[in-house]
């Protein structure tokens, strides 16, 4: 009888973020959003439309003042799920530095929802790579895990086609120009990635946070130089 009860009603669940009990059985329908309690769901700082058509920031105009000077960049557009508030920063820290991979599943689902609403089409999903030294230190690449979730929900195949060939220090206090300079030459297409996988293809490039756009812009430039037709980035926070 116990197993039959569990089959119908499932185990007791706690909120992925605050660990409080979830007073619902909606998760039986496999909607991963219901792994959050109602209080946490209501606090999520979603980015509502209209947004800047380039960087995805909330914006009444079609493009924001930051993006107008660089309209011809290799990166055609960025979209993000949440504003980079303290709550979004905490989510990312739990996932990125404390190994809370179950949060990554939810984050990836929410990111895929944003792209489904946009209705854009892609040939590949890829991600911003970590340098091997940082990967060894952390044990996983958060952008890779998010990209794999996005790939699953969008039903678009994942392609590992970028490699970070030198480490870069923290860029949190650098300007966009300084970040671009620091990232110059940090990425390449690995020899294992065939050019036929790149030429004329449309890419969805995944990362965790869009701040100035320097990292995704640098990666997009490498893809464009290698023959990619279109590159759009997707991040959890902006």
Buried (B, 14 or more C-beta within 10 A) or exposed (E): EEEEEEEEEEEEBEBBBEEEEBEEEEBEEEEBEBBBBEEBEEEBBEBEEEBBBBBBBBBEEEBBEBBEEEEEBBBBBBBBBBBBEEBBEEBBEBBBEEBBEEBBBBBBBBBBBBBEEEEBEBBBBBBBBBBEEEBEEEEBBBBBBBBBBBBBBBEBEBBBBBBBEEEBEEBEEBEBEEBBEBBEEBBBBEEEBEEEBBEEBBBBBBBBBBBBBBBBBBBBBBBBEBBBBBBBBBBBBB
